[in-house]
Amino acid sequence: MGYPPWLMWGTTHNIRATTTLGSGLQVYSQQMARVDYARPDSWQFLFWAQVNDFQGLFGSYCNLYFDLILGLGRSAVTMQAFETFKFEHGGTPPAKGLTVFSTQAQGPLRYTGDVVPNLLDDFPAQSINCVARAEVGIGSGASVIANLTVSVGFAPKTHIRPEWYLTNAAPLNTSKFRGGETGGT
């Protein structure tokens, strides 16, 4: 028996980003999540990060972005910086152990002058790919080092699987789900 499909629906990685070159250096994590659900669903999410070490002078920063690729039917969309955490040295550096997390993301403005928040609690998808990306920048010093532990998790709002209704006692059900929705990882 193989691993359960939800094993790839989230993970935890360490990201170390450092630069002496100025700002804008980006470091990508390994794949944080890979979902192939084989049928559409609405997905909830948890993004989490903890500072293990931050070295830099006033004005130095580390921005952590969670990038998603969502697939549904024959479409796929890339959502750069779906969620963003910012760690900045504004007089004191971010403390070791500082933890931030969210189950809601701030979407972009829908039009110029929009004042209504575009908050996202979930999204529709049947496939999800997620990677974390850290960007560091130097403030008034010569270098910055950011060492973070990042984690992500996804879960369907409704986890009722079609194969739960397939039984050997009812062979007529075997052709009931013709879209391949009894599979998925």
N, C-alpha and C positions, 0 to 999 in steps of 0.2 A: 504494500500500500504506500502510495506517495504522500507527499506533504499536503496538508489542507490548503485550499486555494487562498485563504485569507493570510497565509504566511507572508505574502508579498504586498499586503495592503498597508504596510507601514514598517518603519525601521528607525534605528538610531545610528548616527555617524558623528565622528569628530571632524571638524574643519579647522585648519590652521591657515590663516592668511597673514602675510607679512610683506612689507614693501619699504624700500628706501628710495624709491623712484618718484614719489609724489602721490597723487590720488588716482583712483580708478582701477587699481589692480583687482582682478576678479579671480576667485578660486571656486571651482565647482565640486560638489560632493559626488559620491557615487549615486546611482539611482536610489532614490528614497522609497519609491513605491511603484508597483506595476500591477494594475488591475485589468483583467480581461474577463468581464462578468458574463458575457454572452447574451445579455439582455439589458435593456435600459432600466435605470433606476435613479432615484435621487440620492445623492451621497452627502453625508456629513463628514466633517474633517476636524482634525486637531493638529495645529502647528505648535511646536515647542522648541525653546532654545535656552541654553544655560552658558554663562560666561565662565570659562575655566581659567583664563588668563587674558589680561588686556594691558599692553605696555605701549604708551605713547603720551605725548604731551598735550597741552591744551589745544583743542580744535581737531584732534585726531578722531577718527570714527571707524566703525565697521557697520555696514548695512547688510542685513541678511535677507535674501529674497528666496521665496519658494515659487518656482516656475512649474506650470502645469501644461500638459498636452491632454486634452479631453477629446474622446471620440464618441460619436453617437450616430448610428446608421452609417451613411456614406460620407459623413463630415468629420473633420478634425480641426480643432482650434488650439492655438498656442496662447497661453495667458502668462506673459512675462510678469514677474513680481505680483502674482496673485495675492500673496501676503508678504508684508515687509516688517521686519523688526530693525530698529535703529539703536546702536550702542555708541554713545558719544562721550568724549572727554570735555565736559563743560566747566571745568574747574577741579573736578575730581574724576578719576577714571571709573568706568563701570566696575562695580565690586565683583570680586571672585564669588561665584555662586549665585549671582543675579539670574533669576529665572523669569522668562516671559512666555506666555502661551496665548492662543486664541482659538475659538471655534466659530469666529465670524470674521469675514474679510471685507475691507473697504474697496468697492469697485470704483472705476474711474467715473468722472462726471459724464453725464449723458449728453449734455450740451453746454455751451458757454453760458455762464451765469447760473447754472443749476445750483440750487441751495438745498435740495433734498438729498440726504445721504443715500448712497447706493450700496447698502449693506447686503452681504451675501451670507446666508446660513447654510446653504446647500447648492448643488448644481446637478443637472441631468447629465448622465454619461453611462456608457457601457464599457469604456476603456479609459484608464487614467495612467499617466506617467508623471512622476514628480521628481525634481532635482532641486537641491538647495544651492544657493550661490552667495558667497560672501564677497563684498567689495570693501576694501580698506583705503583710507586716505590719511595723509600726514597733515597735521595741523602746524603748530609752531616748532615741531621737533624735526629730527632727521630720519626717524623710522617709526613704524607702528607694527605691533604684533597682536593679533586677535586669535585666540584659541577657544572655539565654541563646541559644545555638544548640541546637536540638532536632532529633532525627532519629528516624525509625521505619521499620522494614521488616518485611514479612511474607512467608513462603514456605511453600508446601504441603509436607507431609512426603513425599508421594508425588506426583510431577508426571508422571503418565502420562495423556496426553490421549486421549480416544476418537477424535478426528479423525485421529490418527496411523495408525489402522487402516482408514481409509476410502481406497479407491483407485479410480481409474477402471476398472481391470481387474476389479474385483469389485463390480459394481453392486448385488448383493444386500445388501451391507453398508450401503447408504444408509438403510435403515429399521431398522438394528440399534440405534441410539441415539435412541429416541423422546422422551426427556425434555428435549431441547434442550441436553444436556450437551456438545455439540460446539461450543458458543459460549462466551460469557463474556468478561469483561474484567478 
